Amino acid sequence: MSLFLDIHTHSTSSSHQVFAIQNKYPSSDELSTPFSVGIHPWFLKKETFEIELFLLEEKLQHENCYAIGECGLDKAIDVDFDFQKEVFIQQIHLSEKYQKPMILHCVRAFQEIIELKKQFSPKQTWILHGFQKSKQLAESFLFNGIFLSFGEAVLSKSDLQNVILDFPLEYLLIETDNSEVSIALIYQKIAAIKNIEIEVLKEKIQANFNTIFKK
């Protein structure tokens, strides 16, 4: 029986049926479970980002590190956008250097993410986490080879359910992020939307995981 794969969470799971990648920060010390690590734009500071980058590169070499992130771009915060881009580009380079996929945070900067993907043509997979936007935007990310990860919002948002209905399973991942909802419940909802058995969905997500996270 396949596991429930939670590719982005801020909590830990004690269930033997769940494999979770926990979000960490460069200064984190507790690295005993699978994790991703990145410099989130919310916490960017010009006086400390060089230290953060040094610590990030150190953590990326840990045996339990599966991905870089979350990292990305956010136009809804006060942090200078050009500075955000500068630090994000450095993390793109680290992703390629250490062959780690990227888990992306993006607010109102979707076109910029796509443009950077085209500019750098990365070999590592990019995953936009917590997708809640339109079908048109989902198709744009799909066209540019960016995976989408869906979370708790699929349980209640009909527009998002319509996005998932037509979105190919080969580019789909599932997460809990900072929600207290179980990953199994999100799987159940997506399986129902897709009109497939939950074990079939688990196998599809496992295949995606195996392709992206080369451990």
VOLUM-93889 format. One line per 8 residues: number of its first residue (from 1); their letters; for each residue x, y, z of N, C-alpha, C. Coordinates in Angstrom, 2 decimals. Example, Ala and Ser with C-alpha at 12.3 -4.5 7.8 and 13.67 -1.06 7.14 Angstrom:
2
1	as	13.19 -5.69 7.80 12.30 -4.50 7.80 13.20 -3.30 7.80 | 12.85 -2.25 7.08 13.67 -1.06 7.14 12.90 0.03 7.87
***
This chain:
215
1	mslfldih	0.84 -1.20 0.00 0.00 0.00 0.00 0.88 1.25 0.00 | 0.59 2.19 -0.91 1.37 3.42 -1.02 1.12 4.34 0.16 | 2.10 5.18 0.44 1.97 6.16 1.50 1.24 7.40 1.01 | 0.70 8.16 1.97 0.25 9.51 1.67 1.49 10.41 1.69 | 1.77 11.07 0.58 2.95 11.94 0.48 2.53 13.39 0.67 | 3.09 14.02 1.68 2.82 15.43 1.99 4.10 16.19 1.66 | 4.12 16.87 0.52 5.39 17.43 0.06 5.73 18.78 0.70 | 4.78 19.34 1.48 5.09 20.62 2.13 4.21 20.79 3.36
9	thstsssh	4.84 20.72 4.51 4.09 20.90 5.76 4.95 21.64 6.78 | 4.28 22.31 7.70 4.98 23.01 8.77 4.89 22.25 10.09 | 4.33 21.04 10.03 4.20 20.23 11.25 4.79 18.85 11.01 | 4.81 18.05 12.04 5.31 16.68 11.92 4.13 15.71 11.96 | 4.33 14.54 11.37 3.30 13.51 11.39 3.85 12.27 12.07 | 3.03 11.69 12.95 3.44 10.47 13.64 2.86 9.23 12.97 | 2.08 9.44 11.90 1.44 8.33 11.22 2.43 7.58 10.33 | 2.40 6.27 10.41 3.26 5.45 9.55 2.75 5.40 8.11
17	qvfaiqnk	1.55 5.95 7.90 0.97 5.98 6.56 1.32 7.25 5.80 | 2.04 8.15 6.45 2.35 9.46 5.86 3.86 9.65 5.76 | 4.30 10.10 4.58 5.68 10.57 4.42 5.59 12.07 4.16 | 6.15 12.86 5.07 6.02 14.30 5.00 7.38 14.98 4.88 | 7.42 16.03 4.06 8.60 16.89 3.96 8.28 18.17 4.73 | 8.97 18.34 5.84 8.68 19.47 6.72 9.49 20.70 6.31 | 8.81 21.84 6.28 9.47 23.10 5.95 10.40 23.52 7.09 | 11.64 23.85 6.73 12.62 24.34 7.71 13.22 25.65 7.23
25	ypssdels	13.94 26.30 8.13 14.63 27.55 7.81 16.14 27.35 7.95 | 16.93 28.19 7.30 18.39 27.99 7.35 18.97 27.89 8.76 | 18.33 28.56 9.72 18.84 28.53 11.10 18.35 27.33 11.90 | 17.52 26.48 11.30 16.96 25.33 12.02 18.06 24.35 12.42 | 17.90 23.77 13.60 18.87 22.78 14.10 18.31 21.36 14.06 | 16.99 21.21 14.19 16.36 19.90 14.24 16.14 19.39 12.81 | 16.99 18.46 12.38 16.97 17.98 10.99 16.89 16.46 10.92 | 16.22 15.86 11.89 16.20 14.40 11.99 15.15 13.74 11.10
33	tpfsvgih	14.26 14.55 10.51 13.22 14.02 9.62 13.35 14.68 8.26 | 12.72 14.13 7.21 12.81 14.73 5.88 12.37 16.20 5.89 | 13.12 17.05 5.20 12.81 18.48 5.24 13.17 19.16 3.92 | 12.58 20.33 3.75 13.03 21.28 2.73 13.51 22.52 3.47 | 14.36 23.28 2.85 14.91 24.46 3.51 15.14 25.56 2.49 | 14.73 26.77 2.84 14.91 27.88 1.92 14.78 29.21 2.64 | 15.06 30.28 1.92 14.91 31.64 2.46 13.60 32.20 1.93 | 12.61 32.27 2.79 11.27 32.76 2.44 11.33 34.28 2.28
41	pwflkket	10.66 34.83 1.26 10.72 36.28 1.08 10.19 37.08 2.26 | 9.29 36.50 3.05 8.77 37.23 4.22 9.86 37.57 5.22 | 10.90 36.75 5.26 11.91 36.90 6.32 13.24 37.45 5.80 | 13.20 37.99 4.58 14.42 38.53 3.99 14.86 39.83 4.66 | 16.13 39.89 5.00 16.72 41.12 5.54 18.08 41.32 4.91 | 18.34 42.51 4.43 19.59 42.77 3.73 20.80 42.58 4.63 | 20.62 42.80 5.93 21.77 42.70 6.84 22.09 41.25 7.22 | 21.19 40.32 6.94 21.44 38.93 7.36 21.38 37.91 6.22
49	feielfll	21.01 38.32 5.00 20.74 37.32 3.97 22.00 36.55 3.56 | 23.18 37.16 3.66 24.39 36.44 3.29 24.67 35.29 4.26 | 24.43 35.53 5.54 24.56 34.47 6.54 23.53 33.38 6.28 | 22.30 33.80 5.94 21.23 32.85 5.65 21.60 31.97 4.45 | 22.17 32.57 3.44 22.58 31.80 2.26 23.67 30.79 2.61 | 24.61 31.20 3.47 25.67 30.30 3.91 25.07 29.10 4.66 | 24.15 29.39 5.59 23.50 28.33 6.37 22.64 27.45 5.47 | 21.98 28.07 4.50 21.15 27.31 3.57 21.98 26.30 2.79
57	eeklqhen	23.10 26.75 2.27 23.94 25.84 1.48 24.43 24.68 2.35 | 24.72 24.96 3.59 25.13 23.91 4.53 24.01 22.88 4.72 | 22.77 23.37 4.91 21.63 22.46 5.15 21.29 21.66 3.91 | 21.50 22.22 2.72 21.17 21.52 1.48 21.99 20.24 1.30 | 23.11 20.15 2.00 23.97 18.98 1.89 23.63 17.89 2.91 | 22.64 18.16 3.76 22.24 17.18 4.78 21.50 16.03 4.12 | 21.68 14.84 4.64 21.08 13.64 4.04 19.55 13.65 4.08 | 18.96 14.40 4.99 17.49 14.45 5.09 16.86 15.58 4.29
65	cyaigecg	17.68 16.33 3.57 17.15 17.45 2.78 16.65 16.95 1.43 | 15.37 17.22 1.15 14.75 16.76 -0.09 14.57 17.88 -1.11 | 14.53 19.14 -0.66 14.23 20.23 -1.59 14.70 21.56 -1.01 | 14.79 22.55 -1.87 15.04 23.92 -1.44 13.71 24.66 -1.47 | 13.41 25.33 -0.38 12.16 26.05 -0.30 11.54 25.92 1.10 | 10.54 26.69 1.49 9.96 27.39 0.39 10.69 28.70 0.15 | 10.75 29.09 -1.10 11.38 30.34 -1.47 10.60 30.90 -2.66 | 10.86 32.15 -3.00 10.12 32.69 -4.13 9.99 34.20 -4.11
73	ldkaidvd	8.83 34.67 -4.60 8.58 36.10 -4.79 7.21 36.47 -4.26 | 7.13 37.66 -3.65 5.86 38.08 -3.04 5.72 39.60 -3.17 | 4.74 40.02 -3.97 4.50 41.46 -4.19 3.56 42.06 -3.16 | 3.11 41.26 -2.20 2.17 41.76 -1.19 2.88 42.17 0.10 | 4.22 42.15 0.09 4.98 42.52 1.29 5.87 43.73 0.99 | 6.44 44.29 2.05 7.23 45.51 1.91 8.67 45.28 1.48 | 9.10 44.03 1.47 10.49 43.74 1.10 10.72 44.11 -0.37 | 11.80 44.86 -0.62 12.12 45.32 -1.98 12.08 44.16 -2.98
81	fdfqkevf	11.32 44.34 -4.07 11.10 43.23 -4.99 12.38 42.85 -5.74 | 13.18 43.82 -6.11 14.44 43.51 -6.79 15.37 42.70 -5.88 | 15.35 43.03 -4.60 16.14 42.27 -3.62 15.59 40.85 -3.50 | 14.28 40.72 -3.47 13.68 39.38 -3.46 14.17 38.56 -4.66 | 14.14 39.17 -5.84 14.57 38.47 -7.05 16.03 38.06 -6.96 | 16.86 38.95 -6.45 18.29 38.68 -6.32 18.53 37.43 -5.46 | 17.86 37.36 -4.31 18.04 36.22 -3.41 17.41 34.96 -3.99 | 16.29 35.12 -4.66 15.64 33.96 -5.29 16.54 33.36 -6.37
89	iqqihlse	17.16 34.22 -7.17 18.06 33.73 -8.23 19.24 32.98 -7.62 | 19.75 33.45 -6.50 20.84 32.73 -5.84 20.37 31.34 -5.39 | 19.11 31.25 -4.99 18.59 29.95 -4.58 18.33 29.04 -5.79 | 18.02 29.62 -6.92 17.93 28.83 -8.16 19.28 28.18 -8.43 | 20.33 28.95 -8.31 21.68 28.41 -8.55 22.03 27.29 -7.56 | 21.63 27.47 -6.31 21.88 26.42 -5.31 21.06 25.16 -5.61 | 19.85 25.35 -6.08 19.01 24.22 -6.47 19.69 23.38 -7.54 | 20.28 24.06 -8.52 20.96 23.36 -9.60 22.27 22.72 -9.11
97	kyqkpmil	23.00 23.45 -8.28 24.28 22.96 -7.79 24.12 21.67 -6.99 | 23.09 21.63 -6.12 22.91 20.48 -5.23 21.81 19.53 -5.72 | 21.31 19.80 -6.90 20.30 18.93 -7.54 19.11 18.69 -6.62 | 18.56 19.81 -6.13 17.37 19.76 -5.28 16.23 20.49 -5.98 | 15.04 19.88 -6.04 13.88 20.61 -6.59 13.55 21.81 -5.73 | 12.76 22.73 -6.29 12.40 23.95 -5.57 10.90 23.97 -5.25 | 10.58 24.32 -4.01 9.19 24.50 -3.58 8.96 26.00 -3.47 | 8.05 26.52 -4.30 7.92 27.95 -4.51 6.76 28.58 -3.76
105	hcvrafqe	7.05 29.71 -3.15 6.05 30.63 -2.62 5.90 31.75 -3.64 | 4.67 32.05 -4.04 4.48 33.10 -5.04 3.18 33.84 -4.77 | 3.28 35.15 -4.62 2.11 36.01 -4.45 2.22 37.17 -5.44 | 1.28 37.23 -6.38 1.17 38.31 -7.37 2.43 38.46 -8.23 | 3.17 37.37 -8.37 4.41 37.44 -9.16 4.55 36.21 -10.05 | 3.41 35.73 -10.51 3.41 34.50 -11.29 4.16 34.65 -12.61 | 3.96 35.78 -13.27 4.63 35.98 -14.55 6.14 36.07 -14.36 | 6.57 36.70 -13.28 8.00 36.81 -13.01 8.62 35.43 -12.76
113	iielkkqf	7.89 34.55 -12.06 8.38 33.19 -11.83 8.54 32.47 -13.17 | 7.56 32.59 -14.03 7.62 31.94 -15.34 8.77 32.49 -16.17 | 8.96 33.80 -16.13 10.06 34.42 -16.89 11.41 33.93 -16.40 | 11.57 33.79 -15.08 12.83 33.29 -14.53 13.05 31.82 -14.90 | 11.98 31.06 -14.93 12.07 29.65 -15.36 12.58 29.58 -16.80 | 12.06 30.44 -17.66 12.51 30.47 -19.05 13.95 30.95 -19.15 | 14.29 31.95 -18.34 15.63 32.54 -18.40 16.71 31.54 -17.99 | 16.46 30.77 -16.93 17.50 29.90 -16.40 17.39 28.45 -16.87
121	spkqtwil	16.26 28.08 -17.44 16.06 26.70 -17.95 16.61 25.66 -16.97 | 16.12 25.65 -15.74 16.68 24.74 -14.73 16.40 23.28 -15.05 | 17.33 22.43 -14.64 17.13 20.99 -14.79 16.30 20.43 -13.62 | 16.36 21.12 -12.48 15.60 20.67 -11.31 14.14 21.11 -11.43 | 13.25 20.31 -10.87 11.82 20.60 -10.94 11.44 21.76 -10.02 | 10.55 22.62 -10.52 9.96 23.67 -9.71 8.53 23.28 -9.35 | 8.15 23.47 -8.10 6.82 23.13 -7.60 6.20 24.37 -6.97 | 5.08 24.84 -7.51 4.37 25.95 -6.89 3.45 25.39 -5.83
129	hgfqkskq	3.71 25.72 -4.58 2.95 25.10 -3.51 1.68 25.90 -3.20 | 0.68 25.20 -2.69 -0.56 25.85 -2.25 -1.32 26.56 -3.36 | -1.37 25.96 -4.54 -2.02 26.64 -5.68 -3.52 26.80 -5.42 | -4.01 28.06 -5.66 -5.43 28.36 -5.46 -5.97 29.30 -6.54 | -5.30 29.38 -7.66 -5.65 30.37 -8.67 -6.46 29.76 -9.82 | -6.48 30.46 -10.95 -7.38 30.11 -12.05 -6.86 28.95 -12.90 | -7.79 28.40 -13.69 -7.44 27.33 -14.62 -6.45 27.85 -15.67 | -6.64 29.09 -16.09 -5.74 29.68 -17.09 -4.31 29.76 -16.55
137	laesflfn	-4.16 30.18 -15.30 -2.83 30.26 -14.69 -2.25 28.86 -14.50 | -3.07 27.91 -14.10 -2.61 26.53 -13.95 -2.07 26.01 -15.28 | -2.77 26.31 -16.36 -2.33 25.87 -17.69 -1.02 26.53 -18.09 | -0.84 27.79 -17.69 0.40 28.50 -17.98 1.59 27.86 -17.27 | 1.40 27.51 -16.01 2.46 26.82 -15.27 2.74 25.45 -15.87 | 1.69 24.75 -16.22 1.83 23.43 -16.84 2.62 23.53 -18.14 | 2.30 24.52 -18.96 2.98 24.73 -20.23 4.47 24.96 -20.03 | 4.82 25.58 -18.89 6.22 25.88 -18.59 6.88 24.83 -17.70
145	giflsfge	6.22 23.68 -17.55 6.83 22.55 -16.85 6.93 22.70 -15.35 | 6.06 23.52 -14.76 6.06 23.73 -13.32 4.95 22.90 -12.69 | 5.30 22.08 -11.70 4.32 21.27 -10.99 3.48 22.15 -10.06 | 2.26 21.71 -9.79 1.40 22.41 -8.82 1.09 21.48 -7.66 | 1.16 22.03 -6.46 0.80 21.29 -5.26 -0.45 21.91 -4.66 | -1.42 21.05 -4.32 -2.71 21.50 -3.82 -2.88 21.09 -2.37 | -3.56 21.96 -1.61 -3.74 21.70 -0.19 -5.18 21.80 0.27 | -5.37 22.28 1.48 -6.67 22.30 2.14 -7.75 23.02 1.34
153	avlsksdl	-7.38 24.01 0.55 -8.37 24.80 -0.18 -9.23 23.97 -1.13 | -8.72 22.80 -1.55 -9.50 21.96 -2.47 -10.77 21.42 -1.80 | -10.80 21.42 -0.48 -11.95 20.88 0.23 -13.18 21.77 0.11 | -12.97 23.07 -0.11 -14.11 24.00 -0.06 -14.25 24.92 -1.27 | -13.21 25.08 -2.07 -13.28 26.05 -3.17 -13.67 25.36 -4.48 | -14.87 25.64 -4.95 -15.38 24.97 -6.15 -14.57 25.34 -7.39 | -14.10 26.59 -7.48 -13.29 26.99 -8.63 -12.00 26.18 -8.70 | -11.42 25.94 -7.54 -10.18 25.16 -7.48 -10.45 23.69 -7.80
161	qnvildfp	-11.58 23.21 -7.38 -11.97 21.84 -7.73 -12.09 21.68 -9.24 | -12.60 22.71 -9.91 -12.70 22.68 -11.38 -11.33 22.69 -12.03 | -10.38 23.40 -11.42 -9.00 23.39 -11.91 -8.44 21.97 -11.85 | -8.62 21.33 -10.70 -8.09 19.98 -10.49 -8.74 18.97 -11.44 | -10.01 19.17 -11.73 -10.74 18.25 -12.60 -10.01 18.02 -13.92 | -9.46 19.09 -14.49 -8.80 19.01 -15.80 -7.28 18.98 -15.72 | -6.73 19.12 -14.51 -5.28 19.21 -14.39 -4.67 17.81 -14.43 | -3.63 17.59 -15.25 -3.05 16.24 -15.37 -2.37 15.77 -14.09
169	leylliet	-2.65 14.54 -13.72 -2.07 13.96 -12.51 -0.55 13.92 -12.57 | 0.01 13.88 -13.77 1.47 13.79 -13.93 2.19 15.04 -13.43 | 1.46 16.14 -13.21 2.07 17.37 -12.73 1.47 17.82 -11.40 | 0.86 16.89 -10.67 0.12 17.25 -9.46 0.78 16.65 -8.22 | 0.83 17.45 -7.16 1.32 17.01 -5.85 0.35 17.51 -4.79 | 0.52 17.00 -3.56 -0.45 17.29 -2.50 0.30 17.66 -1.22 | -0.29 18.59 -0.45 0.37 19.10 0.76 -0.65 19.48 1.81 | -0.19 19.67 3.04 -1.03 20.24 4.09 -0.62 21.66 4.44
177	dnsevsia	0.61 22.07 4.12 1.14 23.39 4.46 1.01 23.60 5.97 | 0.33 24.66 6.40 0.19 24.91 7.84 -1.22 24.58 8.34 | -1.95 23.77 7.57 -3.29 23.38 7.95 -3.26 22.22 8.95 | -4.30 22.11 9.76 -4.44 20.99 10.69 -5.24 19.85 10.07 | -5.72 20.06 8.84 -6.46 19.00 8.12 -5.50 17.88 7.76 | -5.95 16.65 7.81 -5.08 15.51 7.50 -4.82 15.43 6.01 | -3.64 14.96 5.65 -3.29 14.79 4.24 -4.22 13.76 3.59 | -4.67 12.76 4.36 -5.57 11.73 3.82 -6.88 12.34 3.33
185	liyqkiaa	-7.39 13.34 4.05 -8.65 13.98 3.67 -8.49 14.73 2.34 | -7.35 15.37 2.15 -7.10 16.08 0.89 -6.98 15.09 -0.26 | -6.29 13.99 -0.02 -6.20 12.92 -1.03 -7.60 12.42 -1.41 | -8.42 12.17 -0.39 -9.77 11.65 -0.63 -10.58 12.61 -1.51 | -10.46 13.90 -1.25 -11.21 14.89 -2.03 -10.72 14.92 -3.47 | -9.42 14.92 -3.68 -8.88 14.97 -5.04 -9.24 13.69 -5.80 | -9.18 12.56 -5.14 -9.57 11.30 -5.78 -11.03 11.34 -6.20 | -11.88 11.92 -5.36 -13.31 12.03 -5.69 -13.52 12.97 -6.88
193	iknieiev	-12.79 14.09 -6.90 -12.90 15.04 -8.02 -12.48 14.36 -9.32 | -11.40 13.59 -9.25 -10.87 12.91 -10.42 -11.62 11.62 -10.76 | -12.51 11.21 -9.85 -13.29 9.99 -10.03 -12.38 8.78 -10.20 | -11.41 8.68 -9.31 -10.49 7.53 -9.30 -10.38 7.00 -7.88 | -9.93 5.77 -7.76 -9.70 5.19 -6.43 -8.54 5.90 -5.76 | -8.61 5.98 -4.44 -7.56 6.70 -3.71 -6.20 6.01 -3.87 | -6.19 4.69 -3.99 -4.92 3.98 -4.18 -4.30 4.33 -5.53 | -5.13 4.55 -6.53 -4.63 4.97 -7.84 -3.98 6.34 -7.73
201	lkekiqan	-4.64 7.25 -7.02 -4.08 8.59 -6.82 -2.76 8.50 -6.06 | -2.70 7.69 -5.03 -1.47 7.55 -4.25 -0.32 7.04 -5.12 | -0.63 6.11 -5.99 0.40 5.57 -6.89 0.89 6.62 -7.87 | -0.03 7.45 -8.37 0.34 8.52 -9.31 1.24 9.56 -8.63 | 0.87 9.95 -7.40 1.66 10.93 -6.66 3.02 10.34 -6.30 | 3.04 9.06 -5.96 4.32 8.39 -5.67 5.24 8.41 -6.88 | 4.67 8.17 -8.07 5.47 8.19 -9.30 6.04 9.58 -9.54 | 5.22 10.62 -9.32 5.70 12.00 -9.46 6.82 12.27 -8.47
209	fntifkk	6.60 11.84 -7.24 7.59 12.05 -6.17 8.92 11.40 -6.54 | 8.85 10.18 -7.02 10.08 9.44 -7.37 10.85 10.13 -8.49 | 10.13 10.76 -9.40 10.76 11.47 -10.51 11.43 12.75 -10.05 | 10.77 13.46 -9.13 11.24 14.79 -8.70 12.32 14.71 -7.63 | 12.05 13.93 -6.59 12.92 13.89 -5.42 13.86 12.70 -5.53 | 14.99 12.93 -6.12 15.93 11.84 -6.43 16.78 11.53 -5.21 | 16.28 10.66 -4.35 17.01 10.30 -3.13 17.54 8.88 -3.24
***
